[in-house]
Amino acid sequence: MSAPTVAVLGLGEAGGRIAADLAAAGVEVTGYDLVERDCAGVARAVDPASAVEQADVVLCCTAASAALGAAAAALPGLKAGAVYADLNTAPRELKRELATVVGDGFADVALLGPVPARGLRTPALASGPGARAFADAFEPLGMPVEVVSTEPGDAAVLKLVRSVFMKGIAAAALESLAAAESAGQAEWARRQLDDAIGEQLVERLLDGSHRHAARRVEEMQAACELLVSLGVEPRVAAASRDVLAGLARGDA
């Protein structure tokens, strides 16, 4: 698929950055969001169905809790043969339910990295019946896409397994620095973390945990449920979820 027309549902931090990058690359992009947001080069639609009418590829970048509603609202406008890619971090079961709603064009897409920093160049996993078509459309635009399978939910599983590690590191860093601050050694501890895993990654973990705590609680709850279903006790995943829940509540 060359020069696809793209619709982006949800123009928040991730969706807005990807939409702006697509527009800057010369792609025709239409966006929809309940909130009025500036997004350079992106035409605004009045509702999801209108947004997707001309789209070869639809990117759903809403919160996972809104994914089913977004798909149902967009479906009346979805043209035959279009790819509908859900980019939310969500449980495997939700991805499968979305595939049932959308049909053969559904792609379960998992983004592996900080979208605000990388934008359209964020590496992705894709699964589901529309995964290969998604990759064919977005790889030429600069997004590295690994097609996992034709089964919706497989990309989501891999993302959640990865999240156990990434959010676990973040939780460990937060706890270590909190203890160091109480001991009067915050600067020393921060230097140690920077030396161990790199200043950029430490900053990304800390900043992302604070700014996206509520959303990541849902992500880690989904990871816990996945691990239980796989016969693995979610010790680290549960601890990470609880640390994020404390941040979301504003605990010291």
C-alpha positions as protocol buffer text, in pm:
chain_id: "A"
residue {
  index: 1
  type: MET
  ca { x: 0 y: 0 z: 0 }
}
residue {
  index: 2
  type: SER
  ca { x: 163 y: 327 z: -113 }
}
residue {
  index: 3
  type: ALA
  ca { x: 83 y: 673 z: 26 }
}
residue {
  index: 4
  type: PRO
  ca { x: -212 y: 560 z: 239 }
}
residue {
  index: 5
  type: THR
  ca { x: -479 y: 797 z: 361 }
}
residue {
  index: 6
  type: VAL
  ca { x: -483 y: 773 z: 741 }
}
residue {
  index: 7
  type: ALA
  ca { x: -736 y: 849 z: 1014 }
}
residue {
  index: 8
  type: VAL
  ca { x: -624 y: 886 z: 1375 }
}
residue {
  index: 9
  type: LEU
  ca { x: -879 y: 842 z: 1653 }
}
residue {
  index: 10
  type: GLY
  ca { x: -739 y: 1006 z: 1965 }
}
residue {
  index: 11
  type: LEU
  ca { x: -497 y: 1297 z: 1925 }
}
residue {
  index: 12
  type: GLY
  ca { x: -338 y: 1288 z: 2268 }
}
residue {
  index: 13
  type: GLU
  ca { x: 32 y: 1254 z: 2338 }
}
residue {
  index: 14
  type: ALA
  ca { x: 87 y: 942 z: 2125 }
}
residue {
  index: 15
  type: GLY
  ca { x: -182 y: 983 z: 1861 }
}
residue {
  index: 16
  type: GLY
  ca { x: -110 y: 1352 z: 1813 }
}
residue {
  index: 17
  type: ARG
  ca { x: 263 y: 1294 z: 1762 }
}
residue {
  index: 18
  type: ILE
  ca { x: 207 y: 1012 z: 1512 }
}
residue {
  index: 19
  type: ALA
  ca { x: -58 y: 1212 z: 1325 }
}
residue {
  index: 20
  type: ALA
  ca { x: 171 y: 1518 z: 1303 }
}
residue {
  index: 21
  type: ASP
  ca { x: 461 y: 1303 z: 1179 }
}
residue {
  index: 22
  type: LEU
  ca { x: 240 y: 1146 z: 913 }
}
residue {
  index: 23
  type: ALA
  ca { x: 123 y: 1487 z: 796 }
}
residue {
  index: 24
  type: ALA
  ca { x: 482 y: 1613 z: 786 }
}
residue {
  index: 25
  type: ALA
  ca { x: 569 y: 1313 z: 567 }
}
residue {
  index: 26
  type: GLY
  ca { x: 304 y: 1422 z: 315 }
}
residue {
  index: 27
  type: VAL
  ca { x: 36 y: 1173 z: 419 }
}
residue {
  index: 28
  type: GLU
  ca { x: -327 y: 1287 z: 412 }
}
residue {
  index: 29
  type: VAL
  ca { x: -442 y: 1260 z: 774 }
}
residue {
  index: 30
  type: THR
  ca { x: -782 y: 1313 z: 932 }
}
residue {
  index: 31
  type: GLY
  ca { x: -814 y: 1311 z: 1309 }
}
residue {
  index: 32
  type: TYR
  ca { x: -1086 y: 1292 z: 1569 }
}
residue {
  index: 33
  type: ASP
  ca { x: -1070 y: 1364 z: 1941 }
}
residue {
  index: 34
  type: LEU
  ca { x: -1328 y: 1462 z: 2199 }
}
residue {
  index: 35
  type: VAL
  ca { x: -1087 y: 1733 z: 2315 }
}
residue {
  index: 36
  type: GLU
  ca { x: -985 y: 2021 z: 2091 }
}
residue {
  index: 37
  type: ARG
  ca { x: -611 y: 1980 z: 2030 }
}
residue {
  index: 38
  type: ASP
  ca { x: -364 y: 2145 z: 1796 }
}
residue {
  index: 39
  type: CYS
  ca { x: -217 y: 1896 z: 1550 }
}
residue {
  index: 40
  type: ALA
  ca { x: -27 y: 2047 z: 1258 }
}
residue {
  index: 41
  type: GLY
  ca { x: -141 y: 1937 z: 914 }
}
residue {
  index: 42
  type: VAL
  ca { x: -424 y: 1717 z: 1040 }
}
residue {
  index: 43
  type: ALA
  ca { x: -781 y: 1777 z: 920 }
}
residue {
  index: 44
  type: ARG
  ca { x: -1039 y: 1750 z: 1199 }
}
residue {
  index: 45
  type: ALA
  ca { x: -1355 y: 1542 z: 1172 }
}
residue {
  index: 46
  type: VAL
  ca { x: -1675 y: 1590 z: 1371 }
}
residue {
  index: 47
  type: ASP
  ca { x: -1710 y: 1224 z: 1465 }
}
residue {
  index: 48
  type: PRO
  ca { x: -1524 y: 891 z: 1428 }
}
residue {
  index: 49
  type: ALA
  ca { x: -1734 y: 768 z: 1135 }
}
residue {
  index: 50
  type: SER
  ca { x: -1661 y: 1086 z: 936 }
}
residue {
  index: 51
  type: ALA
  ca { x: -1291 y: 1065 z: 1025 }
}
residue {
  index: 52
  type: VAL
  ca { x: -1247 y: 719 z: 875 }
}
residue {
  index: 53
  type: GLU
  ca { x: -1459 y: 752 z: 559 }
}
residue {
  index: 54
  type: GLN
  ca { x: -1165 y: 798 z: 320 }
}
residue {
  index: 55
  type: ALA
  ca { x: -898 y: 622 z: 525 }
}
residue {
  index: 56
  type: ASP
  ca { x: -696 y: 328 z: 401 }
}
residue {
  index: 57
  type: VAL
  ca { x: -561 y: 286 z: 755 }
}
residue {
  index: 58
  type: VAL
  ca { x: -727 y: 384 z: 1083 }
}
residue {
  index: 59
  type: LEU
  ca { x: -514 y: 421 z: 1397 }
}
residue {
  index: 60
  type: CYS
  ca { x: -701 y: 398 z: 1727 }
}
residue {
  index: 61
  type: CYS
  ca { x: -494 y: 582 z: 1989 }
}
residue {
  index: 62
  type: THR
  ca { x: -762 y: 631 z: 2253 }
}
residue {
  index: 63
  type: ALA
  ca { x: -736 y: 493 z: 2604 }
}
residue {
  index: 64
  type: ALA
  ca { x: -784 y: 116 z: 2618 }
}
residue {
  index: 65
  type: SER
  ca { x: -1106 y: 168 z: 2812 }
}
residue {
  index: 66
  type: ALA
  ca { x: -1248 y: 361 z: 2516 }
}
residue {
  index: 67
  type: ALA
  ca { x: -1126 y: 126 z: 2242 }
}
residue {
  index: 68
  type: LEU
  ca { x: -1449 y: -69 z: 2196 }
}
residue {
  index: 69
  type: GLY
  ca { x: -1658 y: 245 z: 2187 }
}
residue {
  index: 70
  type: ALA
  ca { x: -1423 y: 403 z: 1933 }
}
residue {
  index: 71
  type: ALA
  ca { x: -1440 y: 98 z: 1707 }
}
residue {
  index: 72
  type: ALA
  ca { x: -1819 y: 83 z: 1723 }
}
residue {
  index: 73
  type: ALA
  ca { x: -1846 y: 456 z: 1647 }
}
residue {
  index: 74
  type: ALA
  ca { x: -1606 y: 435 z: 1353 }
}
residue {
  index: 75
  type: LEU
  ca { x: -1747 y: 118 z: 1197 }
}
residue {
  index: 76
  type: PRO
  ca { x: -2033 y: 282 z: 1001 }
}
residue {
  index: 77
  type: GLY
  ca { x: -1779 y: 495 z: 812 }
}
residue {
  index: 78
  type: LEU
  ca { x: -1509 y: 231 z: 763 }
}
residue {
  index: 79
  type: LYS
  ca { x: -1459 y: 159 z: 396 }
}
residue {
  index: 80
  type: ALA
  ca { x: -1415 y: -190 z: 254 }
}
residue {
  index: 81
  type: GLY
  ca { x: -1057 y: -313 z: 266 }
}
residue {
  index: 82
  type: ALA
  ca { x: -941 y: -57 z: 523 }
}
residue {
  index: 83
  type: VAL
  ca { x: -701 y: -157 z: 800 }
}
residue {
  index: 84
  type: TYR
  ca { x: -818 y: -75 z: 1151 }
}
residue {
  index: 85
  type: ALA
  ca { x: -520 y: -76 z: 1386 }
}
residue {
  index: 86
  type: ASP
  ca { x: -568 y: -56 z: 1762 }
}
residue {
  index: 87
  type: LEU
  ca { x: -252 y: 87 z: 1918 }
}
residue {
  index: 88
  type: ASN
  ca { x: -362 y: 64 z: 2281 }
}
residue {
  index: 89
  type: THR
  ca { x: -181 y: -145 z: 2541 }
}
residue {
  index: 90
  type: ALA
  ca { x: -465 y: -375 z: 2636 }
}
residue {
  index: 91
  type: PRO
  ca { x: -542 y: -733 z: 2738 }
}
residue {
  index: 92
  type: ARG
  ca { x: -543 y: -1005 z: 2474 }
}
residue {
  index: 93
  type: GLU
  ca { x: -915 y: -1058 z: 2531 }
}
residue {
  index: 94
  type: LEU
  ca { x: -996 y: -696 z: 2444 }
}
residue {
  index: 95
  type: LYS
  ca { x: -795 y: -718 z: 2122 }
}
residue {
  index: 96
  type: ARG
  ca { x: -987 y: -1030 z: 2024 }
}
residue {
  index: 97
  type: GLU
  ca { x: -1316 y: -860 z: 2099 }
}
residue {
  index: 98
  type: LEU
  ca { x: -1212 y: -565 z: 1883 }
}
residue {
  index: 99
  type: ALA
  ca { x: -1124 y: -802 z: 1600 }
}
residue {
  index: 100
  type: THR
  ca { x: -1475 y: -947 z: 1622 }
}
residue {
  index: 101
  type: VAL
  ca { x: -1622 y: -597 z: 1595 }
}
residue {
  index: 102
  type: VAL
  ca { x: -1397 y: -474 z: 1313 }
}
residue {
  index: 103
  type: GLY
  ca { x: -1351 y: -788 z: 1104 }
}
residue {
  index: 104
  type: ASP
  ca { x: -1078 y: -893 z: 862 }
}
residue {
  index: 105
  type: GLY
  ca { x: -901 y: -557 z: 856 }
}
residue {
  index: 106
  type: PHE
  ca { x: -814 y: -557 z: 1225 }
}
residue {
  index: 107
  type: ALA
  ca { x: -454 y: -518 z: 1338 }
}
residue {
  index: 108
  type: ASP
  ca { x: -341 y: -545 z: 1700 }
}
residue {
  index: 109
  type: VAL
  ca { x: -44 y: -306 z: 1718 }
}
residue {
  index: 110
  type: ALA
  ca { x: 188 y: -274 z: 2017 }
}
residue {
  index: 111
  type: LEU
  ca { x: 427 y: 22 z: 2027 }
}
residue {
  index: 112
  type: LEU
  ca { x: 764 y: -52 z: 2187 }
}
residue {
  index: 113
  type: GLY
  ca { x: 909 y: 274 z: 2309 }
}
residue {
  index: 114
  type: PRO
  ca { x: 837 y: 634 z: 2400 }
}
residue {
  index: 115
  type: VAL
  ca { x: 608 y: 764 z: 2125 }
}
residue {
  index: 116
  type: PRO
  ca { x: 647 y: 1134 z: 2219 }
}
residue {
  index: 117
  type: ALA
  ca { x: 1022 y: 1099 z: 2161 }
}
residue {
  index: 118
  type: ARG
  ca { x: 1021 y: 872 z: 1854 }
}
residue {
  index: 119
  type: GLY
  ca { x: 688 y: 943 z: 1689 }
}
residue {
  index: 120
  type: LEU
  ca { x: 637 y: 758 z: 1364 }
}
residue {
  index: 121
  type: ARG
  ca { x: 971 y: 580 z: 1410 }
}
residue {
  index: 122
  type: THR
  ca { x: 858 y: 398 z: 1723 }
}
residue {
  index: 123
  type: PRO
  ca { x: 915 y: 22 z: 1673 }
}
residue {
  index: 124
  type: ALA
  ca { x: 595 y: -183 z: 1668 }
}
residue {
  index: 125
  type: LEU
  ca { x: 468 y: -537 z: 1687 }
}
residue {
  index: 126
  type: ALA
  ca { x: 159 y: -627 z: 1485 }
}
residue {
  index: 127
  type: SER
  ca { x: -72 y: -926 z: 1484 }
}
residue {
  index: 128
  type: GLY
  ca { x: -418 y: -1006 z: 1354 }
}
residue {
  index: 129
  type: PRO
  ca { x: -562 y: -1044 z: 1005 }
}
residue {
  index: 130
  type: GLY
  ca { x: -467 y: -688 z: 910 }
}
residue {
  index: 131
  type: ALA
  ca { x: -114 y: -700 z: 1051 }
}
residue {
  index: 132
  type: ARG
  ca { x: 70 y: -752 z: 722 }
}
residue {
  index: 133
  type: ALA
  ca { x: -126 y: -476 z: 549 }
}
residue {
  index: 134
  type: PHE
  ca { x: -46 y: -243 z: 840 }
}
residue {
  index: 135
  type: ALA
  ca { x: 324 y: -323 z: 809 }
}
residue {
  index: 136
  type: ASP
  ca { x: 317 y: -273 z: 432 }
}
residue {
  index: 137
  type: ALA
  ca { x: 162 y: 71 z: 480 }
}
residue {
  index: 138
  type: PHE
  ca { x: 378 y: 195 z: 767 }
}
residue {
  index: 139
  type: GLU
  ca { x: 722 y: 48 z: 710 }
}
residue {
  index: 140
  type: PRO
  ca { x: 781 y: 272 z: 404 }
}
residue {
  index: 141
  type: LEU
  ca { x: 687 y: 569 z: 625 }
}
residue {
  index: 142
  type: GLY
  ca { x: 963 y: 487 z: 872 }
}
residue {
  index: 143
  type: MET
  ca { x: 797 y: 268 z: 1136 }
}
residue {
  index: 144
  type: PRO
  ca { x: 981 y: -59 z: 1204 }
}
residue {
  index: 145
  type: VAL
  ca { x: 704 y: -322 z: 1223 }
}
residue {
  index: 146
  type: GLU
  ca { x: 748 y: -685 z: 1324 }
}
residue {
  index: 147
  type: VAL
  ca { x: 451 y: -897 z: 1218 }
}
residue {
  index: 148
  type: VAL
  ca { x: 400 y: -1152 z: 1495 }
}
residue {
  index: 149
  type: SER
  ca { x: 108 y: -1356 z: 1365 }
}
residue {
  index: 150
  type: THR
  ca { x: -240 y: -1336 z: 1217 }
}
residue {
  index: 151
  type: GLU
  ca { x: -394 y: -1387 z: 1562 }
}
residue {
  index: 152
  type: PRO
  ca { x: -529 y: -1071 z: 1730 }
}
residue {
  index: 153
  type: GLY
  ca { x: -392 y: -1036 z: 2083 }
}
residue {
  index: 154
  type: ASP
  ca { x: -51 y: -1192 z: 2017 }
}
residue {
  index: 155
  type: ALA
  ca { x: 117 y: -852 z: 1987 }
}
residue {
  index: 156
  type: ALA
  ca { x: -58 y: -739 z: 2305 }
}
residue {
  index: 157
  type: VAL
  ca { x: 74 y: -1042 z: 2494 }
}
residue {
  index: 158
  type: LEU
  ca { x: 432 y: -965 z: 2396 }
}
residue {
  index: 159
  type: LYS
  ca { x: 394 y: -599 z: 2491 }
}
residue {
  index: 160
  type: LEU
  ca { x: 257 y: -690 z: 2835 }
}
residue {
  index: 161
  type: VAL
  ca { x: 535 y: -942 z: 2895 }
}
residue {
  index: 162
  type: ARG
  ca { x: 785 y: -668 z: 2809 }
}
residue {
  index: 163
  type: SER
  ca { x: 602 y: -427 z: 3038 }
}
residue {
  index: 164
  type: VAL
  ca { x: 669 y: -654 z: 3337 }
}
residue {
  index: 165
  type: PHE
  ca { x: 1039 y: -585 z: 3287 }
}
residue {
  index: 166
  type: MET
  ca { x: 1020 y: -217 z: 3190 }
}
residue {
  index: 167
  type: LYS
  ca { x: 772 y: -113 z: 3459 }
}
residue {
  index: 168
  type: GLY
  ca { x: 957 y: -332 z: 3707 }
}
residue {
  index: 169
  type: ILE
  ca { x: 1278 y: -137 z: 3645 }
}
residue {
  index: 170
  type: ALA
  ca { x: 1084 y: 187 z: 3686 }
}
residue {
  index: 171
  type: ALA
  ca { x: 932 y: 75 z: 4016 }
}
residue {
  index: 172
  type: ALA
  ca { x: 1273 y: -33 z: 4145 }
}
residue {
  index: 173
  type: ALA
  ca { x: 1424 y: 303 z: 4048 }
}
residue {
  index: 174
  type: LEU
  ca { x: 1143 y: 494 z: 4219 }
}
residue {
  index: 175
  type: GLU
  ca { x: 1176 y: 293 z: 4539 }
}
residue {
  index: 176
  type: SER
  ca { x: 1555 y: 314 z: 4541 }
}
residue {
  index: 177
  type: LEU
  ca { x: 1552 y: 692 z: 4496 }
}
residue {
  index: 178
  type: ALA
  ca { x: 1281 y: 739 z: 4759 }
}
residue {
  index: 179
  type: ALA
  ca { x: 1492 y: 546 z: 5010 }
}
residue {
  index: 180
  type: ALA
  ca { x: 1804 y: 738 z: 4912 }
}
residue {
  index: 181
  type: GLU
  ca { x: 1625 y: 1070 z: 4958 }
}
residue {
  index: 182
  type: SER
  ca { x: 1514 y: 968 z: 5306 }
}
residue {
  index: 183
  type: ALA
  ca { x: 1876 y: 876 z: 5380 }
}
residue {
  index: 184
  type: GLY
  ca { x: 1996 y: 1212 z: 5250 }
}
residue {
  index: 185
  type: GLN
  ca { x: 2176 y: 1053 z: 4953 }
}
residue {
  index: 186
  type: ALA
  ca { x: 1943 y: 1124 z: 4661 }
}
residue {
  index: 187
  type: GLU
  ca { x: 2211 y: 1274 z: 4434 }
}
residue {
  index: 188
  type: TRP
  ca { x: 2452 y: 986 z: 4496 }
}
residue {
  index: 189
  type: ALA
  ca { x: 2182 y: 727 z: 4424 }
}
residue {
  index: 190
  type: ARG
  ca { x: 2074 y: 903 z: 4105 }
}
residue {
  index: 191
  type: ARG
  ca { x: 2433 y: 899 z: 3979 }
}
residue {
  index: 192
  type: GLN
  ca { x: 2450 y: 527 z: 4049 }
}
residue {
  index: 193
  type: LEU
  ca { x: 2131 y: 461 z: 3849 }
}
residue {
  index: 194
  type: ASP
  ca { x: 2252 y: 681 z: 3563 }
}
residue {
  index: 195
  type: ASP
  ca { x: 2580 y: 487 z: 3554 }
}
residue {
  index: 196
  type: ALA
  ca { x: 2398 y: 153 z: 3563 }
}
residue {
  index: 197
  type: ILE
  ca { x: 2137 y: 197 z: 3290 }
}
residue {
  index: 198
  type: GLY
  ca { x: 2197 y: 542 z: 3141 }
}
residue {
  index: 199
  type: GLU
  ca { x: 2071 y: 886 z: 3236 }
}
residue {
  index: 200
  type: GLN
  ca { x: 1827 y: 903 z: 2946 }
}
residue {
  index: 201
  type: LEU
  ca { x: 1654 y: 577 z: 3038 }
}
residue {
  index: 202
  type: VAL
  ca { x: 1637 y: 667 z: 3407 }
}
residue {
  index: 203
  type: GLU
  ca { x: 1475 y: 1000 z: 3324 }
}
residue {
  index: 204
  type: ARG
  ca { x: 1231 y: 833 z: 3086 }
}
residue {
  index: 205
  type: LEU
  ca { x: 1131 y: 576 z: 3349 }
}
residue {
  index: 206
  type: LEU
  ca { x: 1082 y: 831 z: 3625 }
}
residue {
  index: 207
  type: ASP
  ca { x: 904 y: 1092 z: 3415 }
}
residue {
  index: 208
  type: GLY
  ca { x: 678 y: 840 z: 3241 }
}
residue {
  index: 209
  type: SER
  ca { x: 581 y: 675 z: 3569 }
}
residue {
  index: 210
  type: HIS
  ca { x: 470 y: 1005 z: 3719 }
}
residue {
  index: 211
  type: ARG
  ca { x: 294 y: 1143 z: 3411 }
}
residue {
  index: 212
  type: HIS
  ca { x: 115 y: 824 z: 3306 }
}
residue {
  index: 213
  type: ALA
  ca { x: 66 y: 651 z: 3640 }
}
residue {
  index: 214
  type: ALA
  ca { x: -311 y: 598 z: 3612 }
}
residue {
  index: 215
  type: ARG
  ca { x: -295 y: 451 z: 3262 }
}
residue {
  index: 216
  type: ARG
  ca { x: -3 y: 229 z: 3357 }
}
residue {
  index: 217
  type: VAL
  ca { x: -192 y: 89 z: 3655 }
}
residue {
  index: 218
  type: GLU
  ca { x: -440 y: -55 z: 3404 }
}
residue {
  index: 219
  type: GLU
  ca { x: -154 y: -183 z: 3190 }
}
residue {
  index: 220
  type: MET
  ca { x: 11 y: -364 z: 3481 }
}
residue {
  index: 221
  type: GLN
  ca { x: -320 y: -505 z: 3601 }
}
residue {
  index: 222
  type: ALA
  ca { x: -360 y: -652 z: 3253 }
}
residue {
  index: 223
  type: ALA
  ca { x: -5 y: -787 z: 3280 }
}
residue {
  index: 224
  type: CYS
  ca { x: -86 y: -948 z: 3616 }
}
residue {
  index: 225
  type: GLU
  ca { x: -393 y: -1118 z: 3472 }
}
residue {
  index: 226
  type: LEU
  ca { x: -194 y: -1240 z: 3172 }
}
residue {
  index: 227
  type: LEU
  ca { x: 79 y: -1389 z: 3389 }
}
residue {
  index: 228
  type: VAL
  ca { x: -177 y: -1570 z: 3605 }
}
residue {
  index: 229
  type: SER
  ca { x: -335 y: -1714 z: 3289 }
}
residue {
  index: 230
  type: LEU
  ca { x: 12 y: -1835 z: 3184 }
}
residue {
  index: 231
  type: GLY
  ca { x: 76 y: -2000 z: 3520 }
}
residue {
  index: 232
  type: VAL
  ca { x: 331 y: -1742 z: 3636 }
}
residue {
  index: 233
  type: GLU
  ca { x: 292 y: -1569 z: 3972 }
}
residue {
  index: 234
  type: PRO
  ca { x: 297 y: -1191 z: 3903 }
}
residue {
  index: 235
  type: ARG
  ca { x: 525 y: -1080 z: 4187 }
}
residue {
  index: 236
  type: VAL
  ca { x: 708 y: -803 z: 4001 }
}
residue {
  index: 237
  type: ALA
  ca { x: 408 y: -705 z: 3790 }
}
residue {
  index: 238
  type: ALA
  ca { x: 187 y: -672 z: 4098 }
}
residue {
  index: 239
  type: ALA
  ca { x: 450 y: -469 z: 4282 }
}
residue {
  index: 240
  type: SER
  ca { x: 489 y: -237 z: 3984 }
}
residue {
  index: 241
  type: ARG
  ca { x: 111 y: -195 z: 3963 }
}
residue {
  index: 242
  type: ASP
  ca { x: 97 y: -103 z: 4330 }
}
residue {
  index: 243
  type: VAL
  ca { x: 381 y: 149 z: 4300 }
}
residue {
  index: 244
  type: LEU
  ca { x: 204 y: 314 z: 4007 }
}
residue {
  index: 245
  type: ALA
  ca { x: -125 y: 314 z: 4195 }
}
residue {
  index: 246
  type: GLY
  ca { x: 48 y: 505 z: 4476 }
}
residue {
  index: 247
  type: LEU
  ca { x: 176 y: 763 z: 4229 }
}
residue {
  index: 248
  type: ALA
  ca { x: -171 y: 797 z: 4077 }
}
residue {
  index: 249
  type: ARG
  ca { x: -314 y: 864 z: 4423 }
}
residue {
  index: 250
  type: GLY
  ca { x: -44 y: 1119 z: 4493 }
}
residue {
  index: 251
  type: ASP
  ca { x: 116 y: 923 z: 4774 }
}
residue {
  index: 252
  type: ALA
  ca { x: 450 y: 1056 z: 4892 }
}
